[in-house]
Amino acid sequence: MKRGTAVCIVLSVIFAALAVFTYFYEARSTGLLPVITYPLRAYTIPFAIISVILASCSIFIQISRQGKGNR
């Protein structure tokens, strides 16, 4: 596995972890109101999309490098 592929995989895992964290993060109160809110939920989908894009890029890089070796 080359360095570019490893970097894409590591970044993909990091962004997937960020997506999970932002989905489950909750704030106990907003100002004086004791309500549970989810202020980071808006970032969940973009982080998940970036994670999928990076994972697919790493798969594409790995497949293209294996294909060059077989020629």
N, CA, C and O atoms as a GROMACS GRO file, in nm:
protein
  284
    1MET      N    1   0.085  -0.116   0.000
    1MET     CA    2   0.000   0.000   0.000
    1MET      C    3   0.090   0.123   0.000
    1MET      O    4   0.182   0.135   0.082
    2LYS      N    5   0.063   0.212  -0.090
    2LYS     CA    6   0.143   0.334  -0.101
    2LYS      C    7   0.097   0.438   0.000
    2LYS      O    8  -0.008   0.425   0.062
    3ARG      N    9   0.177   0.542   0.012
    3ARG     CA   10   0.150   0.645   0.112
    3ARG      C   11   0.020   0.720   0.081
    3ARG      O   12  -0.055   0.753   0.173
    4GLY      N   13  -0.007   0.747  -0.047
    4GLY     CA   14  -0.129   0.820  -0.083
    4GLY      C   15  -0.254   0.744  -0.045
    4GLY      O   16  -0.352   0.803   0.001
    5THR      N   17  -0.251   0.613  -0.065
    5THR     CA   18  -0.365   0.529  -0.028
    5THR      C   19  -0.384   0.528   0.123
    5THR      O   20  -0.496   0.538   0.172
    6ALA      N   21  -0.274   0.515   0.195
    6ALA     CA   22  -0.282   0.513   0.342
    6ALA      C   23  -0.334   0.645   0.397
    6ALA      O   24  -0.413   0.646   0.491
    7VAL      N   25  -0.291   0.756   0.338
    7VAL     CA   26  -0.338   0.887   0.383
    7VAL      C   27  -0.488   0.900   0.360
    7VAL      O   28  -0.559   0.950   0.447
    8CYS      N   29  -0.536   0.855   0.244
    8CYS     CA   30  -0.679   0.862   0.215
    8CYS      C   31  -0.760   0.776   0.313
    8CYS      O   32  -0.867   0.817   0.357
    9ILE      N   33  -0.709   0.659   0.346
    9ILE     CA   34  -0.780   0.570   0.438
    9ILE      C   35  -0.783   0.631   0.579
    9ILE      O   36  -0.887   0.628   0.645
   10VAL      N   37  -0.671   0.684   0.623
   10VAL     CA   38  -0.666   0.745   0.757
   10VAL      C   39  -0.759   0.865   0.765
   10VAL      O   40  -0.833   0.880   0.863
   11LEU      N   41  -0.757   0.951   0.663
   11LEU     CA   42  -0.847   1.067   0.662
   11LEU      C   43  -0.993   1.023   0.655
   11LEU      O   44  -1.079   1.086   0.715
   12SER      N   45  -1.020   0.917   0.582
   12SER     CA   46  -1.156   0.866   0.574
   12SER      C   47  -1.206   0.819   0.711
   12SER      O   48  -1.320   0.847   0.748
   13VAL      N   49  -1.122   0.750   0.784
   13VAL     CA   50  -1.159   0.703   0.917
   13VAL      C   51  -1.179   0.822   1.012
   13VAL      O   52  -1.271   0.821   1.094
   14ILE      N   53  -1.093   0.922   1.001
   14ILE     CA   54  -1.106   1.040   1.086
   14ILE      C   55  -1.237   1.113   1.058
   14ILE      O   56  -1.308   1.151   1.152
   15PHE      N   57  -1.270   1.132   0.930
   15PHE     CA   58  -1.395   1.201   0.898
   15PHE      C   59  -1.517   1.117   0.935
   15PHE      O   60  -1.620   1.173   0.971
   16ALA      N   61  -1.508   0.986   0.927
   16ALA     CA   62  -1.619   0.901   0.971
   16ALA      C   63  -1.639   0.913   1.122
   16ALA      O   64  -1.752   0.918   1.171
   17ALA      N   65  -1.528   0.919   1.197
   17ALA     CA   66  -1.538   0.936   1.342
   17ALA      C   67  -1.597   1.074   1.376
   17ALA      O   68  -1.676   1.086   1.469
   18LEU      N   69  -1.557   1.176   1.301
   18LEU     CA   70  -1.614   1.309   1.322
   18LEU      C   71  -1.764   1.310   1.292
   18LEU      O   72  -1.841   1.376   1.362
   19ALA      N   73  -1.806   1.237   1.189
   19ALA     CA   74  -1.948   1.230   1.157
   19ALA      C   75  -2.027   1.164   1.270
   19ALA      O   76  -2.135   1.210   1.306
   20VAL      N   77  -1.972   1.057   1.325
   20VAL     CA   78  -2.040   0.990   1.437
   20VAL      C   79  -2.044   1.082   1.559
   20VAL      O   80  -2.146   1.089   1.627
   21PHE      N   81  -1.934   1.151   1.587
   21PHE     CA   82  -1.930   1.241   1.702
   21PHE      C   83  -2.031   1.354   1.687
   21PHE      O   84  -2.104   1.386   1.781
   22THR      N   85  -2.035   1.416   1.567
   22THR     CA   86  -2.127   1.528   1.548
   22THR      C   87  -2.273   1.483   1.550
   22THR      O   88  -2.361   1.562   1.583
   23TYR      N   89  -2.299   1.358   1.515
   23TYR     CA   90  -2.436   1.309   1.519
   23TYR      C   91  -2.483   1.290   1.662
   23TYR      O   92  -2.597   1.323   1.695
   24PHE      N   93  -2.397   1.238   1.748
   24PHE     CA   94  -2.439   1.208   1.885
   24PHE      C   95  -2.410   1.317   1.986
   24PHE      O   96  -2.452   1.305   2.101
   25TYR      N   97  -2.339   1.424   1.948
   25TYR     CA   98  -2.308   1.530   2.043
   25TYR      C   99  -2.434   1.605   2.081
   25TYR      O  100  -2.516   1.639   1.995
   26GLU      N  101  -2.451   1.629   2.209
   26GLU     CA  102  -2.568   1.703   2.255
   26GLU      C  103  -2.525   1.809   2.356
   26GLU      O  104  -2.434   1.786   2.436
   27ALA      N  105  -2.591   1.922   2.351
   27ALA     CA  106  -2.567   2.030   2.447
   27ALA      C  107  -2.678   2.024   2.550
   27ALA      O  108  -2.796   2.009   2.517
   28ARG      N  109  -2.642   2.037   2.673
   28ARG     CA  110  -2.739   2.022   2.782
   28ARG      C  111  -2.834   2.142   2.791
   28ARG      O  112  -2.950   2.125   2.828
   29SER      N  113  -2.787   2.261   2.758
   29SER     CA  114  -2.875   2.377   2.768
   29SER      C  115  -2.831   2.484   2.670
   29SER      O  116  -2.716   2.489   2.627
   30THR      N  117  -2.925   2.568   2.635
   30THR     CA  118  -2.894   2.684   2.552
   30THR      C  119  -2.934   2.808   2.632
   30THR      O  120  -3.052   2.840   2.643
   31GLY      N  121  -2.836   2.874   2.685
   31GLY     CA  122  -2.866   2.992   2.767
   31GLY      C  123  -2.930   2.952   2.899
   31GLY      O  124  -2.872   2.876   2.976
   32LEU      N  125  -3.048   3.002   2.923
   32LEU     CA  126  -3.118   2.974   3.048
   32LEU      C  127  -3.218   2.858   3.037
   32LEU      O  128  -3.274   2.815   3.138
   33LEU      N  129  -3.239   2.808   2.916
   33LEU     CA  130  -3.335   2.699   2.898
   33LEU      C  131  -3.268   2.564   2.913
   33LEU      O  132  -3.168   2.537   2.846
   34PRO      N  133  -3.320   2.478   3.000
   34PRO     CA  134  -3.261   2.345   3.018
   34PRO      C  135  -3.315   2.243   2.917
   34PRO      O  136  -3.386   2.149   2.955
   35VAL      N  137  -3.282   2.260   2.791
   35VAL     CA  138  -3.327   2.168   2.687
   35VAL      C  139  -3.206   2.101   2.623
   35VAL      O  140  -3.099   2.160   2.614
   36ILE      N  141  -3.225   1.980   2.578
   36ILE     CA  142  -3.117   1.909   2.508
   36ILE      C  143  -3.126   1.946   2.360
   36ILE      O  144  -3.230   1.929   2.297
   37THR      N  145  -3.016   1.995   2.307
   37THR     CA  146  -3.012   2.030   2.165
   37THR      C  147  -2.896   1.956   2.100
   37THR      O  148  -2.805   1.907   2.168
   38TYR      N  149  -2.900   1.948   1.970
   38TYR     CA  150  -2.795   1.884   1.892
   38TYR      C  151  -2.737   1.988   1.795
   38TYR      O  152  -2.775   1.991   1.678
   39PRO      N  153  -2.644   2.072   1.843
   39PRO     CA  154  -2.596   2.183   1.760
   39PRO      C  155  -2.505   2.142   1.645
   39PRO      O  156  -2.487   2.220   1.551
   40LEU      N  157  -2.446   2.024   1.649
   40LEU     CA  158  -2.351   1.984   1.546
   40LEU      C  159  -2.409   1.888   1.442
   40LEU      O  160  -2.336   1.839   1.356
   41ARG      N  161  -2.539   1.861   1.448
   41ARG     CA  162  -2.599   1.766   1.355
   41ARG      C  163  -2.590   1.813   1.210
   41ARG      O  164  -2.592   1.730   1.119
   42ALA      N  165  -2.580   1.942   1.187
   42ALA     CA  166  -2.572   1.993   1.050
   42ALA      C  167  -2.442   1.951   0.981
   42ALA      O  168  -2.435   1.950   0.859
   43TYR      N  169  -2.340   1.917   1.059
   43TYR     CA  170  -2.210   1.879   1.002
   43TYR      C  171  -2.197   1.729   0.977
   43TYR      O  172  -2.098   1.685   0.919
   44THR      N  173  -2.294   1.650   1.019
   44THR     CA  174  -2.284   1.505   1.007
   44THR      C  175  -2.279   1.459   0.861
   44THR      O  176  -2.191   1.382   0.824
   45ILE      N  177  -2.372   1.505   0.781
   45ILE     CA  178  -2.379   1.460   0.642
   45ILE      C  179  -2.256   1.504   0.562
   45ILE      O  180  -2.202   1.422   0.487
   46PRO      N  181  -2.209   1.630   0.573
   46PRO     CA  182  -2.087   1.665   0.499
   46PRO      C  183  -1.965   1.581   0.540
   46PRO      O  184  -1.887   1.541   0.454
   47PHE      N  185  -1.949   1.555   0.669
   47PHE     CA  186  -1.837   1.471   0.713
   47PHE      C  187  -1.850   1.329   0.660
   47PHE      O  188  -1.750   1.269   0.620
   48ALA      N  189  -1.970   1.275   0.658
   48ALA     CA  190  -1.990   1.140   0.606
   48ALA      C  191  -1.963   1.135   0.456
   48ALA      O  192  -1.905   1.038   0.407
   49ILE      N  193  -2.005   1.238   0.383
   49ILE     CA  194  -1.980   1.243   0.239
   49ILE      C  195  -1.831   1.252   0.210
   49ILE      O  196  -1.781   1.183   0.120
   50ILE      N  197  -1.759   1.335   0.284
   50ILE     CA  198  -1.614   1.346   0.266
   50ILE      C  199  -1.547   1.213   0.296
   50ILE      O  200  -1.453   1.174   0.227
   51SER      N  201  -1.594   1.144   0.399
   51SER     CA  202  -1.538   1.013   0.434
   51SER      C  203  -1.558   0.912   0.321
   51SER      O  204  -1.466   0.837   0.289
   52VAL      N  205  -1.676   0.909   0.262
   52VAL     CA  206  -1.703   0.816   0.152
   52VAL      C  207  -1.619   0.852   0.030
   52VAL      O  208  -1.567   0.763  -0.037
   53ILE      N  209  -1.605   0.980   0.001
   53ILE     CA  210  -1.524   1.022  -0.114
   53ILE      C  211  -1.378   0.982  -0.094
   53ILE      O  212  -1.314   0.932  -0.188
   54LEU      N  213  -1.325   1.002   0.025
   54LEU     CA  214  -1.186   0.965   0.052
   54LEU      C  215  -1.166   0.814   0.046
   54LEU      O  216  -1.064   0.766  -0.003
   55ALA      N  217  -1.263   0.738   0.097
   55ALA     CA  218  -1.251   0.592   0.090
   55ALA      C  219  -1.256   0.544  -0.053
   55ALA      O  220  -1.180   0.455  -0.091
   56SER      N  221  -1.344   0.602  -0.134
   56SER     CA  222  -1.349   0.561  -0.274
   56SER      C  223  -1.224   0.602  -0.350
   56SER      O  224  -1.180   0.531  -0.440
   57CYS      N  225  -1.166   0.718  -0.316
   57CYS     CA  226  -1.040   0.759  -0.378
   57CYS      C  227  -0.927   0.662  -0.343
   57CYS      O  228  -0.846   0.627  -0.429
   58SER      N  229  -0.923   0.618  -0.218
   58SER     CA  230  -0.817   0.524  -0.180
   58SER      C  231  -0.834   0.390  -0.251
   58SER      O  232  -0.736   0.327  -0.290
   59ILE      N  233  -0.960   0.346  -0.268
   59ILE     CA  234  -0.984   0.222  -0.342
   59ILE      C  235  -0.944   0.238  -0.487
   59ILE      O  236  -0.882   0.149  -0.545
   60PHE      N  237  -0.978   0.352  -0.548
   60PHE     CA  238  -0.943   0.377  -0.687
   60PHE      C  239  -0.791   0.382  -0.705
   60PHE      O  240  -0.738   0.328  -0.802
   61ILE      N  241  -0.722   0.448  -0.613
   61ILE     CA  242  -0.575   0.456  -0.621
   61ILE      C  243  -0.514   0.317  -0.611
   61ILE      O  244  -0.423   0.283  -0.686
   62GLN      N  245  -0.563   0.236  -0.518
   62GLN     CA  246  -0.509   0.102  -0.498
   62GLN      C  247  -0.534   0.014  -0.619
   62GLN      O  248  -0.445  -0.061  -0.661
   63ILE      N  249  -0.654   0.021  -0.677
   63ILE     CA  250  -0.685  -0.061  -0.794
   63ILE      C  251  -0.604  -0.017  -0.914
   63ILE      O  252  -0.556  -0.101  -0.990
   64SER      N  253  -0.588   0.114  -0.932
   64SER     CA  254  -0.512   0.162  -1.048
   64SER      C  255  -0.364   0.125  -1.036
   64SER      O  256  -0.299   0.099  -1.137
   65ARG      N  257  -0.312   0.122  -0.915
   65ARG     CA  258  -0.171   0.083  -0.898
   65ARG      C  259  -0.151  -0.067  -0.918
   65ARG      O  260  -0.047  -0.110  -0.968
   66GLN      N  261  -0.250  -0.146  -0.878
   66GLN     CA  262  -0.240  -0.290  -0.900
   66GLN      C  263  -0.254  -0.321  -1.048
   66GLN      O  264  -0.191  -0.415  -1.097
   67GLY      N  265  -0.334  -0.244  -1.120
   67GLY     CA  266  -0.352  -0.266  -1.262
   67GLY      C  267  -0.226  -0.234  -1.340
   67GLY      O  268  -0.198  -0.299  -1.440
   68LYS      N  269  -0.150  -0.134  -1.297
   68LYS     CA  270  -0.025  -0.100  -1.364
   68LYS      C  271   0.080  -0.207  -1.345
   68LYS      O  272   0.165  -0.227  -1.432
   69GLY      N  273   0.076  -0.277  -1.232
   69GLY     CA  274   0.173  -0.381  -1.207
   69GLY      C  275   0.150  -0.507  -1.289
   69GLY      O  276   0.243  -0.583  -1.314
   70ASN      N  277   0.026  -0.528  -1.332
   70ASN     CA  278  -0.007  -0.648  -1.410
   70ASN      C  279   0.025  -0.633  -1.558
   70ASN      O  280   0.025  -0.733  -1.631
   71ARG      N  281   0.051  -0.513  -1.606
   71ARG     CA  282   0.074  -0.492  -1.749
   71ARG      C  283   0.213  -0.529  -1.789
   71ARG      O  284   0.249  -0.518  -1.906
   0.00000   0.00000   0.00000
